[in-house]
Amino acid sequence: MITRFVRAITPQTILRRYHLLLAVLARVYYRNPSKELVVIGVTGTKGKSTTCNMLWQILTEAGQTVGMTTTVNIRIGEMNKLNDTKMTMQGRFRLQKLLRQMIDAGCTYAIVETSSEGIKQHRNHGIDYQVAVFTNLSPEHIESHGSFENYKQAKGELFNGLTGKSISVVNADSEYANYFLSFPAYEHVTFGINNEQADINATGIQTKAEGSYFLLEDQPIHVPLLGAFNITNAAAAASAAYALQVPWRTIAAAFKKITVMPGRMERFESSRGFVVVVDYAHTVESLEMVYQTLKPLGKRLIAVHGACGGGRDKAKRPLLGKMTAQYADVAIITNEDPYDEDPQQIIDAVWEGLVDFKGEKHQILDREEAIKQALELAKEDDVVVVTGKGSEQRMATRKGLVDWDDRRIVKQYLS
């Protein structure tokens, strides 16, 4: 509480200098670890964590020892643990410490999910990135950055800071591809879906209940994950790996070993014949992708939608409600991460988007009760989807961080 108050009254110029000083000190204290690693930064609005984990699997399949830090998890070689800090990109000292631990464990590669918020706070400073991957871009964190243009430029700083024989990997399907390609790099690689202009093009796409099948450079690929959007994530990871000289046969073998990530389209079966899916989706675009994937899989779609994080992205709140109204048969709007805001006011703002919704709808402030209600309403062949937090281990409230895990709640009530 005191920390948030100090941040609120401190001028942004002073805060930025403070963050930069911390980054410099952290780099010196941990003896500049990124100089001893090939550091790969992955940025974008959606798909970063999944792309990072896919790339970790490919490089590991290629015989490398790889470290990684993402919103979901932290890996150092075979060690894998959930990220319980509620930070996509770790703080400066913790991040440099992780890089040093990766070196001590014999890692040669480090994959860092690099967020615009992290860049804004100079958490990327003192890290020599050799590879940068851009997944996609849509409006997010606008209040924090001041404008969408500032948000885009923050992402661009990752590419602007590439060093050595650098590799820039860019989604050619994005309308912002040229912006990210404008930064100098030793090698530029583009990827796309049914895009002949891309260097690496995914074609022959088939999506099934057991995952997606497609071709990359005539190499058959099977990604055993739900959601057509994971084809884009796979193409991003594969393109980065191929630029790092990993053979296509190794890439294909690695994808077969991909497992569902915690809180990313993670599926739970009920003995009553319905399915529950927990996903991190919290933007309008990602929510739509999840709904489009799950809607055809059941008789009814029951959506437990975490309202929205407090203190940011207020304009998107009714749009999130509208997206839920477009696809769900039953809508339950609940609390997510209110921070210092009144959670009921956030719920009410999302509720505005449900004004024309003809299905069953509920406001339930207590998130556990909301999930419980959804499971009680579910019948055979229904699909329940719980979005907004994924595998996060904390909920941010006025009283600080409290322990929370959507997946634990779902398993508890299913059992």
Secondary structure, DSSP 4 states (H G I P E B T S, - for coil): -HHHHHHHHS-HHHHHHHHHHHHHHHHHHTT-GGGGSEEEEEESSSSHHHHHHHHHHHHHHTT--EEEE-SSEEEETTEEEE--SS-SS--HHHHHHHHHHHHHTT-SEEEEE--HHHHHTTTTTT--EEEEEE------SHHHHSSHHHHHHHHHHHHHT--SS-EEEEETTSTTHHHHHTS--SEEEEEEES-TTSSEEEEEEEEETTEEEEEETTEEEEE-SS-THHHHHHHHHHHHHHHTT--HHHHHHHHHT--PPTTSSEEEE-TTS-EEEEE---SHHHHHHHHHHHGGGSS-EEEEEE---TTS-GGGHHHHHHHHHHH-SEEEEE----TTS-HHHHHHHHHGGGTT--SEEEEESSHHHHHHHHHHH--TT-EEEEES-TT--EEEETTEEEE--HHHHHHHHH-
